[in-house]
C-alpha cells in the first residue's frame, strides 16, 4: 500500500513538472519596416518564428487569457489577430484609417483601437471580430489604456497636449486633463491609482491622480521619451528615450532618476517579463530587442528581430 502511495505521489509530481515545463513565455515584436512580427521564446532568448501581418505594424496587445495577440497595421488600416497556439494570423479586421494604440477590457471581450488620423476610438467585439461602436476623441490619439473596472478609457491625444477620461460604453467624455507637449504612451498604475503619461516633445512624464482626474506631479526624462513600464517589486519606473537610445530608471516614489541604461538605437516598446527578473526593449533603428536584468539594471542580451522593431503595447504572453 505504501509503495502504491509513493508511486501515486511520484506521478503527480511528474505531471506537475511536465505541465510547468509546457508554460512558455513569448514576446511578439512588431517590425514596422518589413510588415512582420518576430516571436521570441524568452527562455532561450531567440526568435522562433516570423509572422507576416499587415502593412507597417506598430501597436500590439496580448489578451489576458494569452490566447490572442492583436497587432495594429496603420499602413493598410487593419488589425491582425494572431492565435498564440498556431502562431498564425487567424483574422484581419478592417479599422479606420490609421489604427495605432490598443487596449483590452479585462474580460477580453472588447478591443479598443485608437485611430491616429480619424481622431476616433473603435470598439471591436473579440467574439465576432466586428466593430460594434466608435466615438470621437481628441486630435491624434496616440496612447490608450483602461481603468481596472473597465468603465473608463484613458486616451492621450498628442496634438491636444491632453488626456481624456472617456466612458468606455457610451464614448462620453468625462474629463480633459492638460499634460506636457505631445503625449504618447500612457500607463496605468492600478496599485497607486495613477496614470503615467509620457510627453515626447516636452521630454517629461506627467503623473495623473485617476480618482480626482488631476495632475499631481511630473518628472523629466530624456529626448523623445516613448512609454513607461512599472516594476512594483523594486519600486521603479522604466522609460524608453527614443533619441537618446536609453532607458531611464526612475524611483516610483520620489520620481528621481536612479540610472540611465543604454540599449539599442531608438528604443520604443518596453515590457516587464512575467517573472519580474528582466525587461524587454524593442529598438526601432537597430531591429533588435535588448534584455535588461531588473536587479543589476544592466543589458544582458541583444536579440536580432526585424527592421523597425516597435512593439508598442503589451507584447509578452505566457502560453
N, C-alpha and C positions, 0 to 999 in steps of 0.2 A: 504493500500500500504506500509505504514511504517512497519507494523508488518511482512509482507512478506519479506521485505528487511532485517529486523533483523534476521528472520529465515534463509534467504539465507546466511548471514554472519556467523551465528552460524554453519551452515552445513559446510561451507568452513573451518572454524576453526577446527571443529571436525575432518574432513578428514585430514587436515594438521597435527594435533596432532597424529592421528592414524597412518599415514604414517611415521611420525617421530619415533613413538614407535616401528615400524617394523624394523627400522635400528638396526642391531646387529653386534657388533664388536666381531670377533672371532680370537683366536690365535691358530695356528696349530704347535704343538711341536713334532718334530721327536724324537722318543725313540729308540736309536740305538741298545740297548741290548734286546729289545723284539719285534722288527720289527713292530712297530705301530706308529701312530700319535695320540696324545691326542688333542682334540678340546676343548678349553677353551672359555666359554662365559665370556667376560671381565666385563659384567655388574654385575654378581653375583659371579665372581671370582671362578668358579667351572668348572670341566671337564664335558661336556655334552655328549661326545661320544669318543670312542676309535676306530680308523680305522686301520685295518690290511693293510700293504703295502708290499714292497719288503723286502729284507734282508739287515740289517744294515743301515737303513735310516739315512741320515745325513743332506744334504742340503735341503733347502725349499725356494720357491719363489712364491709369490702370483701375479696373473695378475693384471694389473692396473684397469681393469673393475671389479675386485673382483669376477669373475665368476669361475676361476680355481685356484687351488694351485698345484704346481709341487713339487714332492719330489724325491730327488736322492737317489738311493739304490746301493751303491758300492758293496754290498755283492752278488747281483745277476745281476749286470750290467743292470739296468733298471731305468727308470723314471716313477713313479706313478703319474697319473693325477687324482686329486680329484675335483669333482664338488661341489661347496660350497652350493648349494641348497639341494642336496641329502645327502651330507657329506659321499659320497661313491667314491671308485676308479672306474673311467669310462674307463680308458685306461692304459695299461702298455707298455712302449716303450723301446725296447732293445737298449742300447747305450754303445759302447766301452767296456772297461774292469773295470774301477773304476770311474764312474761319481760322482762328488762331488759338486763343486760350480756351481751356475747357475745365469743367469741374463736374462731379457726380454727386447726386443725392446719396446718403449713406446706405440706403437700401438698394442701390444700384439701378433703380428703375427709371431715373431721369438723368440724361446727359445735357448739360448746359454749355452752349457754344457761343463765344463772343466773336462777332464778325467785325473785323477792323475797318472795313470800308463802308458797311451799311449802318454802323453805329447801332447795332441790334444784338440782342441775345436770343438765340433759338433754343427751344426745349425739345429734345428728342426722346421719344419713348424707346427704351432699350429692349423692350419685348418685341415690338413691331418694327423697330428701326425707322419709324416715321416721325416727321416733325409734327408736334402737337400744339405748339404755341410759339409766338415770337413777340418781342416788345422792344421799344426803343430805349436806348440808354444814352450815355454821353458821347463825346467826339473821340473816335479811335479807341474803343475799349481794348486794352492790351493785357489785362490781368483779370481773372475771375476766380472766386472761391465761394464757399458756402458755410453758413452757420452750422453748429453741431446739432441743431434741431431741424435743419433743412428748411427753415421758414424764410431765411434771408440770404440773398446773394450779395456779395461784395464785389463791385466792379470798379477797376481802376481805369480811368479814361485819360489817355496820355495827353491829348491836346487840350483838355479842360483843366489839367492840373488838379484833378479831383477824384474822390472815391464816392460812389453811390451805394447806399443801402437800399436794396430792391426786394419787394415781396416776390418770392420765387414762384408763386402760383399766378398772381394777377399781373405782375410786372409793375405794380405801383411803386413809385419812388418814395421811400420813407425819409431819407436824409441825403444831403450832399455835403461832403466834407472836403475843404481845400487842403491840399498837401503840398509837396515840393513840385519841382518842374519836371514834367514828363514822367509821371508814374507808370511803372510797368509791372513787375512781379508783385504779387500780393499773397501773403502767407498768414493763415490764422494760427494763433497760439491759444488753443482751446483751454489749456490749463490756467492761463492768466487772463483769459477773456480779452485778448488783444489782437490787433492786426498789425503786421509789418508791411509797409508799402515802400518799395524801392523806387527812388526817383532818379531816372537816368541822367538828366541834364543838370539838376542841382547837386547830384552826387552825394545823396544822403538817403537815410531811411526814416520815414515818418511812422510813429507809433500811435495807433488809434485805440482808445478805450471803446470796446464794442457796446457795452451796456449803456454808456452815456453818449455814444456817437460823437466823440470829440477827440481832437489831437491832444495827447498828453506829453509827448516828447519827440525828439528827433536826434539823429546822430550821423556824423559824416562817415563816408567810406572812401572809395577811390573812383577813378574815372570810368564812366559809363557802367555803373552797377546794374545788375540784372534781376536777381532773385535771392531770397533768404531761405535757409533751411535751419531747423531748430534741433539742438542736442539738449534734451531735457535733463539727462543724467548728469552731464558736466556743466550744465547751465550756460551753454554757449549758443551764439548765433553765427552762422556762416553766410557770407555774402559774396557772390561772384562779381568781380570787377572786370568787365569785358576788355577795356582798352589798357588795363594795367597788367593783364594776364595773371591775375592773382585772386585769392580768396581772403577776405578779411574775417578774422576770428574776433568776435565781439562778446564781451560779458553780457549775459542776458539780464542782469540786474542793473549794473552801472552804465551800460551802453558804451563802455570804453573798449577800444581796440586792444586785444591782447597780443595778437600776432598777425602777420601777413604771410600767407603761403603762396609761393609762386608755382603755377601749374602750366598747362599748355597755353598757346596763344588764343586770345578771345574766348575765355570761358563763359558759358551761358547757363545751361541747366545744371542743377545740383540736387542730389538726393542722399538721404541717410540710408545706409544698408539696414535691413531689418534686425541684424544682430547688434546694431549700435556701435560697432567697432571700426567702421570705415565710412567714408563719403565717396560718392562717385560724381565727377565733374566732367561735363561734356565741353570740349574745346573746339569751337567753330572753325577757326583758321587752320588748326593742326589736323583736324579729322581724327582726334584721339579722345580717350577718356582717362583722366587722372584719378588714381585711387589714393585717398588721404587716410592715414591712421588717425582716429579721433583721440587717441591717448597721447601719441607723440607729436601730433599736428605736423607730420611730415608726409610727403608724397612717397608711396611705397611701390606703386606700379603705374605704368603707362600702357594703355591698351589701344591698338590701332582699330579704328572703326570705319568711317567713310567720310566723304567730302562734305564739309559744312555741318558737323555734328552739333545739334542744338539741344534736343531733349528738354524742351520747355514744359515742365509739369512733373507729375508723379510717374516715374518710369521704371521703378523696381517692384517686382512681384515675387511671391513665394508660390511656386507651382507644386 
